[in-house]
Amino acid sequence: MTQSIPARTEEERARVAKIQQMTPDKNAPMAVFLASDAARDVTGQVFGTRMNEIYLFSSPRPVRSLHRADGWTPEAIAEHALPALQSSFMPLDRSGDLFSWDPL
């Protein structure tokens, strides 16, 4: 999956190389914890891991709503819903845009 990350400069290539070190074994402790009795009071939270870092994200909240009395079809979604919602889409930032430090 990381092979598709654009890396045009030497700095970007070095950053991607560090990202490629984030293997599934870095996620496993969080997954095992969340499946354990120790996490019984954890619910509705969004966590992320990045190398040896753990993040708690703000929960998604509705930002826009559309209603169609007769329901939605894939075609109606493409024709009406998508254009109406698109301006409210969350930007797809790259990790380098969000984090000012390399994975720890």
The first five atom37 places (N, CA, C, CB, O) and aatype in JSON, in Angstrom:
{
  "aatype": [12, 16, 5, 15, 9, 14, 0, 1, 16, 6, 6, 6, 1, 0, 1, 19, 0, 11, 9, 5, 5, 12, 16, 14, 3, 11, 2, 0, 14, 12, 0, 19, 13, 10, 0, 15, 3, 0, 0, 1, 3, 19, 16, 7, 5, 19, 13, 7, 16, 1, 12, 2, 6, 9, 18, 10, 13, 15, 15, 14, 1, 14, 19, 1, 15, 10, 8, 1, 0, 3, 7, 17, 16, 14, 6, 0, 9, 0, 6, 8, 0, 10, 14, 0, 10, 5, 15, 15, 13, 12, 14, 10, 3, 1, 15, 7, 3, 10, 13, 15, 17, 3, 14, 10],
  "atom_mask": [
    [1, 1, 1, 1, 1],
    [1, 1, 1, 1, 1],
    [1, 1, 1, 1, 1],
    [1, 1, 1, 1, 1],
    [1, 1, 1, 1, 1],
    [1, 1, 1, 1, 1],
    [1, 1, 1, 1, 1],
    [1, 1, 1, 1, 1],
    [1, 1, 1, 1, 1],
    [1, 1, 1, 1, 1],
    [1, 1, 1, 1, 1],
    [1, 1, 1, 1, 1],
    [1, 1, 1, 1, 1],
    [1, 1, 1, 1, 1],
    [1, 1, 1, 1, 1],
    [1, 1, 1, 1, 1],
    [1, 1, 1, 1, 1],
    [1, 1, 1, 1, 1],
    [1, 1, 1, 1, 1],
    [1, 1, 1, 1, 1],
    [1, 1, 1, 1, 1],
    [1, 1, 1, 1, 1],
    [1, 1, 1, 1, 1],
    [1, 1, 1, 1, 1],
    [1, 1, 1, 1, 1],
    [1, 1, 1, 1, 1],
    [1, 1, 1, 1, 1],
    [1, 1, 1, 1, 1],
    [1, 1, 1, 1, 1],
    [1, 1, 1, 1, 1],
    [1, 1, 1, 1, 1],
    [1, 1, 1, 1, 1],
    [1, 1, 1, 1, 1],
    [1, 1, 1, 1, 1],
    [1, 1, 1, 1, 1],
    [1, 1, 1, 1, 1],
    [1, 1, 1, 1, 1],
    [1, 1, 1, 1, 1],
    [1, 1, 1, 1, 1],
    [1, 1, 1, 1, 1],
    [1, 1, 1, 1, 1],
    [1, 1, 1, 1, 1],
    [1, 1, 1, 1, 1],
    [1, 1, 1, 0, 1],
    [1, 1, 1, 1, 1],
    [1, 1, 1, 1, 1],
    [1, 1, 1, 1, 1],
    [1, 1, 1, 0, 1],
    [1, 1, 1, 1, 1],
    [1, 1, 1, 1, 1],
    [1, 1, 1, 1, 1],
    [1, 1, 1, 1, 1],
    [1, 1, 1, 1, 1],
    [1, 1, 1, 1, 1],
    [1, 1, 1, 1, 1],
    [1, 1, 1, 1, 1],
    [1, 1, 1, 1, 1],
    [1, 1, 1, 1, 1],
    [1, 1, 1, 1, 1],
    [1, 1, 1, 1, 1],
    [1, 1, 1, 1, 1],
    [1, 1, 1, 1, 1],
    [1, 1, 1, 1, 1],
    [1, 1, 1, 1, 1],
    [1, 1, 1, 1, 1],
    [1, 1, 1, 1, 1],
    [1, 1, 1, 1, 1],
    [1, 1, 1, 1, 1],
    [1, 1, 1, 1, 1],
    [1, 1, 1, 1, 1],
    [1, 1, 1, 0, 1],
    [1, 1, 1, 1, 1],
    [1, 1, 1, 1, 1],
    [1, 1, 1, 1, 1],
    [1, 1, 1, 1, 1],
    [1, 1, 1, 1, 1],
    [1, 1, 1, 1, 1],
    [1, 1, 1, 1, 1],
    [1, 1, 1, 1, 1],
    [1, 1, 1, 1, 1],
    [1, 1, 1, 1, 1],
    [1, 1, 1, 1, 1],
    [1, 1, 1, 1, 1],
    [1, 1, 1, 1, 1],
    [1, 1, 1, 1, 1],
    [1, 1, 1, 1, 1],
    [1, 1, 1, 1, 1],
    [1, 1, 1, 1, 1],
    [1, 1, 1, 1, 1],
    [1, 1, 1, 1, 1],
    [1, 1, 1, 1, 1],
    [1, 1, 1, 1, 1],
    [1, 1, 1, 1, 1],
    [1, 1, 1, 1, 1],
    [1, 1, 1, 1, 1],
    [1, 1, 1, 0, 1],
    [1, 1, 1, 1, 1],
    [1, 1, 1, 1, 1],
    [1, 1, 1, 1, 1],
    [1, 1, 1, 1, 1],
    [1, 1, 1, 1, 1],
    [1, 1, 1, 1, 1],
    [1, 1, 1, 1, 1],
    [1, 1, 1, 1, 1]
  ],
  "atom_positions": [
    [[0.81, -1.18, 0.0], [0.0, 0.0, 0.0], [0.86, 1.26, 0.0], [-0.92, -0.01, 1.19], [0.5, 2.24, -0.64]],
    [[1.98, 1.25, 0.69], [2.81, 2.45, 0.76], [3.54, 2.73, -0.55], [3.82, 2.32, 1.88], [4.09, 3.81, -0.73]],
    [[3.54, 1.77, -1.46], [4.21, 1.98, -2.75], [3.52, 3.05, -3.58], [4.26, 0.69, -3.53], [4.13, 3.62, -4.48]],
    [[2.26, 3.34, -3.29], [1.53, 4.33, -4.08], [1.68, 5.75, -3.53], [0.05, 3.95, -4.14], [1.14, 6.69, -4.12]],
    [[2.39, 5.93, -2.42], [2.58, 7.27, -1.86], [3.54, 8.03, -2.77], [3.13, 7.2, -0.4], [4.65, 7.57, -3.03]],
    [[3.12, 9.2, -3.25], [4.01, 9.97, -4.13], [5.26, 10.41, -3.37], [3.27, 11.19, -4.7], [5.18, 10.92, -2.25]],
    [[6.4, 10.23, -3.98], [7.67, 10.65, -3.39], [8.56, 11.15, -4.51], [8.36, 9.47, -2.6], [9.3, 10.39, -5.13]],
    [[8.49, 12.44, -4.76], [9.23, 13.02, -5.88], [10.6, 13.55, -5.47], [8.42, 14.14, -6.49], [11.54, 13.51, -6.27]],
    [[10.73, 14.04, -4.25], [12.0, 14.6, -3.8], [12.7, 13.61, -2.87], [11.79, 15.95, -3.08], [12.09, 12.64, -2.39]],
    [[13.98, 13.86, -2.62], [14.74, 13.01, -1.71], [14.14, 13.07, -0.29], [16.23, 13.42, -1.68], [14.11, 12.07, 0.42]],
    [[13.68, 14.25, 0.1], [13.05, 14.39, 1.42], [11.78, 13.56, 1.52], [12.74, 15.87, 1.71], [11.53, 12.92, 2.54]],
    [[10.96, 13.58, 0.47], [9.73, 12.78, 0.46], [10.05, 11.3, 0.45], [8.86, 13.14, -0.76], [9.37, 10.52, 1.12]],
    [[11.08, 10.89, -0.28], [11.46, 9.47, -0.31], [11.93, 9.01, 1.07], [12.58, 9.24, -1.35], [11.62, 7.9, 1.49]],
    [[12.66, 9.87, 1.78], [13.11, 9.52, 3.14], [11.91, 9.39, 4.08], [14.11, 10.59, 3.68], [11.87, 8.5, 4.92]],
    [[10.94, 10.28, 3.93], [9.73, 10.22, 4.78], [8.94, 8.94, 4.49], [8.83, 11.47, 4.54], [8.46, 8.29, 5.42]],
    [[8.81, 8.58, 3.22], [8.09, 7.36, 2.86], [8.83, 6.13, 3.41], [7.93, 7.25, 1.32], [8.19, 5.18, 3.86]],
    [[10.15, 6.16, 3.38], [10.93, 5.03, 3.92], [10.62, 4.84, 5.41], [12.45, 5.27, 3.71], [10.52, 3.71, 5.89]],
    [[10.47, 5.94, 6.14], [10.13, 5.83, 7.57], [8.7, 5.32, 7.74], [10.29, 7.2, 8.27], [8.42, 4.53, 8.64]],
    [[7.8, 5.78, 6.88], [6.41, 5.32, 6.95], [6.35, 3.81, 6.7], [5.53, 6.07, 5.93], [5.54, 3.11, 7.31]],
    [[7.18, 3.32, 5.8], [7.18, 1.89, 5.48], [7.65, 1.03, 6.64], [8.06, 1.64, 4.27], [7.46, -0.18, 6.62]],
    [[8.26, 1.63, 7.65], [8.66, 0.9, 8.84], [7.47, 0.66, 9.78], [9.77, 1.67, 9.59], [7.57, -0.11, 10.74]],
    [[6.35, 1.31, 9.5], [5.16, 1.14, 10.33], [4.43, -0.11, 9.88], [4.23, 2.39, 10.25], [3.49, -0.05, 9.08]],
    [[4.85, -1.23, 10.4], [4.31, -2.53, 10.03], [3.14, -2.9, 10.93], [5.41, -3.6, 10.09], [2.94, -2.28, 11.97]],
    [[2.36, -3.9, 10.55], [1.19, -4.29, 11.34], [1.5, -4.61, 12.81], [0.54, -5.48, 10.72], [0.63, -4.47, 13.67]],
    [[2.71, -5.03, 13.1], [3.03, -5.35, 14.49], [2.97, -4.11, 15.39], [4.41, -5.98, 14.58], [2.9, -4.24, 16.61]],
    [[3.0, -2.93, 14.78], [2.85, -1.7, 15.56], [1.37, -1.46, 15.92], [3.4, -0.49, 14.78], [1.08, -0.79, 16.91]],
    [[0.45, -2.01, 15.14], [-0.99, -1.89, 15.41], [-1.5, -2.98, 16.34], [-1.78, -1.92, 14.11], [-2.49, -2.79, 17.04]],
    [[-0.83, -4.12, 16.34], [-1.32, -5.28, 17.07], [-1.55, -5.02, 18.56], [-0.35, -6.41, 16.91], [-2.58, -5.46, 19.08]],
    [[-0.65, -4.34, 19.28], [-0.92, -4.13, 20.71], [-2.22, -3.37, 20.98], [0.24, -3.38, 21.35], [-2.95, -3.69, 21.92]],
    [[-2.53, -2.38, 20.14], [-3.77, -1.63, 20.33], [-4.97, -2.52, 20.03], [-3.79, -0.37, 19.43], [-5.96, -2.48, 20.77]],
    [[-4.9, -3.3, 18.98], [-6.01, -4.2, 18.63], [-6.25, -5.21, 19.74], [-5.72, -4.92, 17.31], [-7.4, -5.46, 20.11]],
    [[-5.19, -5.79, 20.26], [-5.33, -6.78, 21.34], [-5.88, -6.11, 22.6], [-3.97, -7.45, 21.64], [-6.75, -6.67, 23.26]],
    [[-5.37, -4.92, 22.93], [-5.89, -4.2, 24.09], [-7.39, -3.94, 23.95], [-5.14, -2.87, 24.29], [-8.15, -4.21, 24.87]],
    [[-7.82, -3.42, 22.79], [-9.23, -3.08, 22.6], [-10.12, -4.32, 22.65], [-9.41, -2.37, 21.26], [-11.31, -4.21, 22.97]],
    [[-9.58, -5.49, 22.34], [-10.35, -6.72, 22.39], [-10.33, -7.36, 23.78], [-9.83, -7.71, 21.37], [-10.98, -8.38, 24.02]],
    [[-9.58, -6.75, 24.7], [-9.42, -7.36, 26.02], [-10.41, -6.79, 27.04], [-7.99, -7.16, 26.53], [-11.06, -5.77, 26.8]],
    [[-10.51, -7.46, 28.18], [-11.34, -6.98, 29.29], [-10.85, -5.64, 29.82], [-11.36, -8.01, 30.42], [-11.64, -4.87, 30.37]],
    [[-9.57, -5.36, 29.66], [-9.02, -4.09, 30.15], [-9.64, -2.88, 29.45], [-7.5, -4.07, 29.97], [-9.6, -1.77, 29.98]],
    [[-10.2, -3.09, 28.27], [-10.81, -2.0, 27.51], [-12.33, -1.99, 27.63], [-10.42, -2.11, 26.05], [-13.02, -1.36, 26.83]],
    [[-12.86, -2.67, 28.64], [-14.33, -2.79, 28.75], [-15.02, -1.45, 28.88], [-14.68, -3.65, 29.95], [-16.19, -1.33, 28.51]],
    [[-14.34, -0.42, 29.38], [-14.95, 0.9, 29.53], [-14.66, 1.82, 28.34], [-14.47, 1.55, 30.81], [-15.05, 2.99, 28.34]],
    [[-13.99, 1.31, 27.34], [-13.66, 2.1, 26.15], [-14.71, 1.81, 25.09], [-12.22, 1.78, 25.62], [-14.84, 0.67, 24.63]],
    [[-15.45, 2.82, 24.7], [-16.47, 2.64, 23.67], [-16.62, 3.93, 22.88], [-17.82, 2.22, 24.3], [-16.51, 5.03, 23.43]],
    [[-16.88, 3.8, 21.59], [-17.14, 4.95, 20.74], [-15.94, 5.84, 20.49], [0.0, 0.0, 0.0], [-16.11, 6.99, 20.09]],
    [[-14.74, 5.35, 20.71], [-13.54, 6.15, 20.53], [-12.84, 5.78, 19.23], [-12.58, 5.97, 21.72], [-12.96, 4.66, 18.75]],
    [[-12.11, 6.73, 18.68], [-11.35, 6.49, 17.45], [-9.87, 6.67, 17.78], [-11.8, 7.47, 16.3], [-9.42, 7.76, 18.12]],
    [[-9.13, 5.56, 17.68], [-7.7, 5.57, 17.98], [-6.9, 5.39, 16.69], [-7.34, 4.46, 19.0], [-7.39, 4.84, 15.7]],
    [[-5.69, 5.86, 16.73], [-4.76, 5.6, 15.65], [-3.4, 5.32, 16.24], [0.0, 0.0, 0.0], [-3.09, 5.76, 17.34]],
    [[-2.6, 4.58, 15.5], [-1.22, 4.33, 15.92], [-0.3, 4.72, 14.78], [-1.0, 2.84, 16.34], [-0.65, 4.61, 13.61]],
    [[0.87, 5.18, 15.15], [1.89, 5.55, 14.18], [3.22, 5.24, 14.82], [1.78, 7.08, 13.76], [3.67, 5.96, 15.72]],
    [[3.85, 4.18, 14.37], [5.07, 3.65, 15.0], [4.79, 3.41, 16.49], [6.29, 4.63, 14.8], [3.98, 2.55, 16.83]],
    [[5.43, 4.16, 17.37], [5.27, 3.96, 18.81], [4.38, 5.03, 19.44], [6.63, 3.96, 19.49], [4.42, 5.24, 20.66]],
    [[3.58, 5.69, 18.62], [2.68, 6.73, 19.1], [1.24, 6.22, 19.05], [2.83, 8.02, 18.26], [0.88, 5.42, 18.17]],
    [[0.43, 6.68, 19.98], [-1.0, 6.38, 20.0], [-1.74, 7.7, 19.97], [-1.41, 5.52, 21.27], [-1.39, 8.64, 20.69]],
    [[-2.77, 7.78, 19.13], [-3.56, 8.99, 18.99], [-5.01, 8.71, 19.33], [-3.45, 9.57, 17.58], [-5.53, 7.64, 19.03]],
    [[-5.65, 9.67, 19.95], [-7.08, 9.66, 20.16], [-7.64, 10.75, 19.26], [-7.47, 9.88, 21.69], [-7.28, 11.92, 19.41]],
    [[-8.51, 10.38, 18.32], [-9.07, 11.32, 17.37], [-10.43, 11.8, 17.85], [-9.18, 10.69, 15.98], [-11.12, 11.11, 18.6]],
    [[-10.79, 12.99, 17.4], [-12.14, 13.45, 17.69], [-13.11, 12.6, 16.9], [-12.31, 14.97, 17.36], [-12.82, 12.18, 15.78]],
    [[-14.25, 12.36, 17.48], [-15.24, 11.5, 16.82], [-15.89, 12.24, 15.65], [-16.31, 11.04, 17.83], [-16.12, 13.45, 15.73]],
    [[-16.18, 11.52, 14.58], [-16.88, 12.15, 13.47], [-18.27, 12.62, 13.88], [-16.98, 11.17, 12.29], [-18.97, 11.95, 14.65]],
    [[-18.64, 13.75, 13.37], [-19.97, 14.31, 13.62], [-20.58, 14.7, 12.28], [-19.89, 15.54, 14.58], [-19.86, 15.08, 11.36]],
    [[-21.88, 14.59, 12.16], [-22.52, 15.01, 10.9], [-22.25, 16.5, 10.64], [-24.04, 14.74, 10.95], [-22.33, 17.32, 11.55]],
    [[-21.94, 16.82, 9.39], [-21.69, 18.21, 9.02], [-22.71, 18.73, 8.01], [-20.29, 18.35, 8.46], [-22.84, 19.93, 7.82]],
    [[-23.42, 17.81, 7.38], [-24.41, 18.21, 6.37], [-25.39, 17.07, 6.21], [-23.72, 18.56, 5.01], [-25.03, 15.9, 6.38]],
    [[-26.63, 17.39, 5.89], [-27.67, 16.36, 5.74], [-28.5, 16.64, 4.5], [-28.57, 16.31, 7.0], [-28.76, 17.79, 4.15]],
    [[-28.9, 15.59, 3.84], [-29.8, 15.68, 2.69], [-30.93, 14.69, 2.89], [-29.05, 15.4, 1.35], [-30.74, 13.62, 3.47]],
    [[-32.11, 15.06, 2.43], [-33.28, 14.19, 2.53], [-33.92, 14.08, 1.16], [-34.3, 14.72, 3.59], [-33.95, 15.04, 0.4]],
    [[-34.42, 12.9, 0.87], [-35.14, 12.67, -0.38], [-36.36, 11.83, -0.02], [-34.23, 11.95, -1.48], [-36.22, 10.68, 0.4]],
    [[-37.54, 12.39, -0.17], [-38.77, 11.76, 0.29], [-38.96, 10.36, -0.27], [-39.96, 12.61, -0.08], [-39.46, 9.48, 0.43]],
    [[-38.58, 10.14, -1.52], [-38.78, 8.82, -2.12], [-37.53, 7.95, -2.05], [-39.21, 8.97, -3.57], [-37.44, 6.94, -2.76]],
    [[-36.58, 8.32, -1.21], [-35.37, 7.5, -1.04], [-34.31, 7.83, -2.07], [0.0, 0.0, 0.0], [-34.47, 8.72, -2.91]],
    [[-33.23, 7.1, -1.98], [-32.07, 7.36, -2.85], [-31.78, 6.16, -3.74], [-30.84, 7.69, -2.01], [-31.93, 5.01, -3.34]],
    [[-31.37, 6.46, -4.94], [-30.83, 5.46, -5.86], [-29.37, 5.84, -6.08], [-31.64, 5.41, -7.23], [-28.98, 6.98, -5.83]],
    [[-28.56, 4.92, -6.54], [-27.17, 5.29, -6.84], [-27.1, 6.47, -7.82], [-26.4, 4.09, -7.4], [-26.23, 7.33, -7.71]],
    [[-28.0, 6.48, -8.78], [-28.0, 7.56, -9.77], [-28.36, 8.9, -9.13], [-28.99, 7.23, -10.91], [-27.75, 9.92, -9.44]],
    [[-29.36, 8.91, -8.23], [-29.75, 10.14, -7.56], [-28.64, 10.65, -6.64], [-31.05, 9.92, -6.75], [-28.42, 11.85, -6.5]],
    [[-27.94, 9.71, -6.02], [-26.81, 10.11, -5.18], [-25.76, 10.79, -6.04], [-26.2, 8.88, -4.45], [-25.25, 11.85, -5.68]],
    [[-25.44, 10.19, -7.18], [-24.43, 10.77, -8.07], [-24.86, 12.12, -8.61], [-24.14, 9.82, -9.24], [-24.05, 13.04, -8.72]],
    [[-26.13, 12.24, -8.94], [-26.63, 13.47, -9.59], [-26.93, 14.59, -8.6], [-27.87, 13.16, -10.38], [-26.69, 15.76, -8.9]],
    [[-27.45, 14.25, -7.42], [-27.89, 15.29, -6.49], [-27.08, 15.35, -5.18], [-29.34, 15.07, -6.15], [-26.62, 16.42, -4.78]],
    [[-26.9, 14.2, -4.54], [-26.25, 14.2, -3.23], [-24.77, 14.56, -3.33], [-26.4, 12.84, -2.57], [-24.29, 15.41, -2.59]],
    [[-24.06, 13.93, -4.24], [-22.63, 14.19, -4.35], [-22.34, 15.67, -4.59], [-22.04, 13.36, -5.47], [-21.52, 16.24, -3.87]],
    [[-22.97, 16.31, -5.57], [-22.69, 17.75, -5.76], [-23.05, 18.6, -4.54], [-23.45, 18.26, -6.98], [-22.37, 19.58, -4.25]],
    [[-24.11, 18.23, -3.83], [-24.52, 19.0, -2.66], [-23.58, 18.8, -1.48], [-25.93, 18.61, -2.27], [-23.38, 19.73, -0.69]],
    [[-22.99, 17.63, -1.34], [-22.15, 17.32, -0.19], [-20.67, 17.6, -0.42], [-22.33, 15.87, 0.18], [-19.92, 17.81, 0.53]],
    [[-20.25, 17.61, -1.66], [-18.83, 17.66, -1.99], [-18.1, 18.84, -1.35], [-18.65, 17.71, -3.48], [-16.95, 18.7, -0.92]],
    [[-18.73, 19.99, -1.27], [-18.04, 21.15, -0.69], [-17.79, 20.96, 0.81], [-18.87, 22.42, -0.91], [-16.99, 21.71, 1.39]],
    [[-18.43, 20.0, 1.44], [-18.23, 19.74, 2.87], [-17.32, 18.55, 3.13], [-19.56, 19.5, 3.54], [-17.1, 18.18, 4.28]],
    [[-16.77, 17.95, 2.07], [-15.86, 16.81, 2.24], [-14.66, 17.22, 3.09], [-15.4, 16.27, 0.87], [-14.19, 18.36, 3.01]],
    [[-14.17, 16.3, 3.89], [-12.97, 16.49, 4.67], [-11.77, 16.41, 3.72], [-12.86, 15.44, 5.82], [-11.73, 15.52, 2.86]],
    [[-10.81, 17.3, 3.85], [-9.65, 17.23, 2.96], [-8.84, 15.95, 3.22], [-8.74, 18.46, 3.15], [-8.77, 15.47, 4.35]],
    [[-8.26, 15.41, 2.18], [-7.43, 14.21, 2.3], [-5.97, 14.62, 2.41], [-7.65, 13.25, 1.09], [-5.22, 14.56, 1.43]],
    [[-5.59, 15.03, 3.6], [-4.22, 15.46, 3.85], [-3.3, 14.25, 3.91], [-4.13, 16.27, 5.14], [-3.71, 13.16, 4.29]],
    [[-2.06, 14.47, 3.53], [-1.03, 13.44, 3.7], [-0.44, 13.59, 5.09], [0.08, 13.55, 2.6], [-0.48, 14.68, 5.66]],
    [[0.1, 12.52, 5.63], [0.62, 12.58, 7.0], [1.67, 13.67, 7.14], [1.22, 11.22, 7.4], [1.78, 14.29, 8.2]],
    [[2.44, 13.92, 6.11], [3.44, 14.99, 6.16], [2.83, 16.36, 6.32], [0.0, 0.0, 0.0], [3.49, 17.28, 6.81]],
    [[1.58, 16.53, 5.91], [0.88, 17.79, 6.08], [0.34, 17.95, 7.5], [-0.25, 17.9, 5.08], [0.11, 19.08, 7.95]],
    [[0.14, 16.84, 8.19], [-0.48, 16.88, 9.51], [0.53, 16.8, 10.65], [-1.46, 15.74, 9.64], [0.34, 17.42, 11.7]],
    [[1.6, 16.05, 10.45], [2.6, 15.85, 11.5], [3.87, 16.6, 11.14], [2.89, 14.35, 11.7], [4.38, 16.47, 10.03]],
    [[4.37, 17.38, 12.07], [5.61, 18.13, 11.82], [6.84, 17.32, 12.23], [5.59, 19.47, 12.56], [7.96, 17.82, 12.16]],
    [[6.64, 16.07, 12.66], [7.74, 15.2, 13.07], [7.56, 13.83, 12.41], [7.8, 15.08, 14.61], [6.46, 13.42, 12.05]],
    [[8.69, 13.15, 12.28], [8.67, 11.8, 11.72], [8.11, 10.84, 12.77], [10.09, 11.35, 11.27], [8.13, 11.15, 13.96]],
    [[7.61, 9.68, 12.33], [7.11, 8.69, 13.28], [8.17, 8.37, 14.33], [6.68, 7.4, 12.55], [9.36, 8.22, 14.03]],
    [[7.72, 8.27, 15.56], [8.64, 7.97, 16.66], [8.66, 6.5, 16.99], [8.27, 8.75, 17.9], [9.38, 6.08, 17.89]]
  ]
}
